[in-house]
Amino acid sequence: MIKPKPSIECMEEYVPGKQPPEKGMIKLASNENPLGPSPKAVDAIKRASGEVDVYPSSDAFELREAISEYIGFPVERIVAGNGSDGVMDTIARIFIEKDTETMIPIPTFSMYEIVTRAYGGNPRFIRRREDFSVDVEELIANLNKKTKLIFLCSPNNPSGNVIEERDVRKICESTDSLIVIDEAYVEFSDSSLIDLAWDFENLVIVRTFSKAYGLAGLRIGYGIIPEWLSKDYWKAHIPFSVSSIAISAGIAALKDENHLKRTIEVIRTGREFLLSEIPFRTFPSQANFVLVDVSPLRSKEVFSRLFERGIVVRDCSSFRGAGDSLCRITVGKMEENEKVVDALKEIYAGEGI
Ligand SMILES: *Cc1c(COP(=O)(O)O)cnc(C)c1O
């Protein structure tokens, strides 16, 4: 048999949040929207379903126009893809090959490592500090001629903290590498780094419809890229990677500001509740999840004990550099938040911690 290329053979598989095996279980493992999608998006999906015999625009132009109107960047600077994972894959496809590197502050989202390796590059990991902030001086000191991409997740998955604007400025000014800022959770945050895309030619912002818009199953992501990158982006991307149904749903979701507002309110209230009630150590969060350090217990053990009680959370031991005592809990509906808190209190008390 022919052999897959070595860069694929040495990759590790993406570990998703566990799907509940039974109906009726509470899933707080993948940061999905507890309110579901906008009803307007659902209507748009139904309407679009009658026209799936026709190809969509190859570059999701209608959706990009709607996004352009929404965020105020020209449509020429907006790209869309099959999830934000798809957008990041296209960016990696443009820049990464053998003997190139990416810079990844860990623990963080594993997709940055996966797309780096898929194209034959080497990820270089630097450790975040105890509070999960990025040591910018160390990051800059580790850049070299081979560094093509720097992945910064803000708010960071799984820790929930943001990177300061002045820190991103410092990094942008110190390198020609492309800085990719993943703002998958920005709608839940007090701040965005999007305005930096006006100031720097070496910065990309990536966002998604999977979290605040409740459309994870449809796979829609978008990015703001510098103008000079636009031509190569469209050469490298897979045509038609945003389906016609996804395009229609995305446009409708953007118009439903009320649904987004309600979602953000539910998340902020639930987040406060989890942070104040969870008996273990938690970390401040700007996202729709809360990171919990269950020491002296192991995350695997707490995962199983919650699972027995019908609750699925994310055991973070599969995140590189996260250790074995961190669990990530998605903010859910209030009754779900109450159940997970009650269960954690029982576990905490039972251990006599
Ligand atoms: C969930 C998530 C995404 C979203 O990925 P999609 O491909 O758009 O569903 C991107 N980045 C981070 C950090 C995430 O947690």
Ligand as a Chemical Component Dictionary entry (heavy atoms), coordinates in Angstrom:
data_LIG
# 
_chem_comp.id                   LIG 
_chem_comp.type                 NON-POLYMER 
_chem_comp.pdbx_formal_charge   0 
_chem_comp.three_letter_code    LIG 
# 
loop_
_chem_comp_atom.comp_id 
_chem_comp_atom.atom_id 
_chem_comp_atom.alt_atom_id 
_chem_comp_atom.type_symbol 
_chem_comp_atom.charge 
_chem_comp_atom.model_Cartn_x 
_chem_comp_atom.model_Cartn_y 
_chem_comp_atom.model_Cartn_z 
_chem_comp_atom.pdbx_ordinal 
LIG C1 C1 C 0 -15.963 26.275 18.776 1  
LIG C2 C2 C 0 -14.743 26.983 18.353 2  
LIG C3 C3 C 0 -14.578 27.390 17.044 3  
LIG C4 C4 C 0 -15.699 27.181 16.071 4  
LIG O1 O1 O 0 -15.402 26.351 15.084 5  
LIG P1 P1 P 0 -16.420 26.221 13.861 6  
LIG O2 O2 O 0 -15.584 25.481 12.900 7  
LIG O3 O3 O 0 -16.752 27.594 13.403 8  
LIG O4 O4 O 0 -17.613 25.488 14.380 9  
LIG C5 C5 C 0 -13.445 28.064 16.666 10 
LIG N1 N1 N 0 -12.510 28.371 17.571 11 
LIG C6 C6 C 0 -12.652 28.024 18.851 12 
LIG C7 C7 C 0 -11.623 28.425 19.827 13 
LIG C8 C8 C 0 -13.755 27.306 19.277 14 
LIG O5 O5 O 0 -13.853 26.944 20.543 15 
# 
loop_
_chem_comp_bond.comp_id 
_chem_comp_bond.atom_id_1 
_chem_comp_bond.atom_id_2 
_chem_comp_bond.value_order 
_chem_comp_bond.pdbx_ordinal 
LIG C1 C2 SING 1  
LIG C2 C3 SING 2  
LIG C2 C8 DOUB 3  
LIG C3 C4 SING 4  
LIG C3 C5 DOUB 5  
LIG C4 O1 SING 6  
LIG O1 P1 SING 7  
LIG P1 O2 DOUB 8  
LIG P1 O3 SING 9  
LIG P1 O4 SING 10 
LIG C5 N1 SING 11 
LIG N1 C6 DOUB 12 
LIG C6 C7 SING 13 
LIG C6 C8 SING 14 
LIG C8 O5 SING 15 
# 
